[in-house]
Amino acid sequence: MTNKTVFIPPIKSQGIKSKLVGWIASNIEGIEFDRWVEPFMGTGVVAFNIRPKKALLCDTNQHIINFYNALKNKEITSVIVRNFLTVEGEKLLKSEGSYYYDVRQRFNEEGNPLDFLFLSRSCFNGMMRFNQKGDFNVPFCRKPNRFAPALITKIANQVENISQIINFGDYEFKTQDFKKTLKEVNPNDLIYADPPYIGRHTDYFNSWSEKDEFELQKFLFNSKAKFVLSTWLSNKYRTNDYIFSVWKDCYVATKEHFYHIGGKEENRNAIYEALLSNFKLKNSITNDELFNRIKNNQSILTTEKIEKIIPVQLTLFDETAIDTLNK
Ligand SMILES: C[S@@+](CC[C@H](N)C(=O)[O-])C[C@H]1O[C@@H](n2cnc3c(N)ncnc32)[C@H](O)[C@@H]1O
């Protein structure tokens, strides 16, 4: 079965890989594995779209893990989300927006996963940022009518889709550091690692140093499992030299990716995304070959341009229902 739909998770984050998940999936198409392991799951968009039968999904951010465990245990369902956002959304509207800050304070004191969802969907630009004390500190998006019925329906549907994906598979969610996760890996697992970029974020959950990068390399190579790691190759200003030092023994697949600053066409910037691996990916080249391309100033740094169809390993309820109806 093929599917081009990307399922967007209900929790938002600036690091979300929703635009790259098709490319990641196409690069590992046909690879056999027992369990999918993500030491840095973030929003979980990659795992939820690859839809492996079995997965270990971890992050140091306990709020993400608590949210997905609540979906798994059915403490949070699409019906609960709809009711919660309707009630809380009305309070937000009545207060002309100031209620956002009450919820933020409540969340920072109690850590309720429903409050986390409320904040994620009504904060400025859907950002996920925590201060040095570990408190969520993103300001309000300044739209008191944020939780209009159409958005509530959209979020409830996202919760429904992701809950189905989780409940169809055998998924484990754990709050832990990547080193602990990688110690739990078996040789037949496939690891997808998407660590924070060095020096990019100063957020409580996203500090990442050169030492972390070296340790990650050591743990990944020692794990004996196949791994794929997401990083960046180059932007308008510089090249990621770690690819040619820390990751010099890896295969590399790259893709040109455009993003807009402030939504203006003239501010369209290209970044080359990279996938590093310890086995040959569908569109990868060797690290040496990539290095020579850059050294010889060859303009083609993209080893793959076409978005491929996502392989589906699990079927959702409603898709099965549609298939049955079509028979
Ligand atoms: C780039 S984001 C992952 C994005 C994810 N692939 C997605 O598409 O949403 C990196 C994640 O690593 C987590 N993280 C940072 N340091 C960590 C560590 N030492 N161990 C485990 N997770 C960590 C952060 O909380 C963040 O969620």
The ligand as an ORCA input file, in Angstrom:
! r2SCAN-3c Opt
* xyz 0 1
  C      15.752     18.307     16.458
  S      14.675     17.794     17.725
  C      13.956     16.322     17.057
  C      12.890     16.665     16.063
  C      12.062     15.484     15.598
  N      12.800     14.627     14.700
  C      10.804     15.997     14.902
  O      10.670     15.870     13.674
  O       9.946     16.553     15.593
  C      15.762     17.226     18.953
  C      15.095     16.629     20.192
  O      16.150     16.099     21.013
  C      15.794     16.249     22.373
  N      17.067     16.184     23.131
  C      18.003     17.158     23.318
  N      19.062     16.686     24.004
  C      18.804     15.365     24.245
  C      19.535     14.321     24.877
  N      20.722     14.542     25.440
  N      18.988     13.076     24.914
  C      17.758     12.841     24.378
  N      17.006     13.804     23.769
  C      17.531     15.042     23.691
  C      15.059     17.578     22.435
  O      14.198     17.636     23.548
  C      14.321     17.602     21.074
  O      13.003     17.144     21.233
*
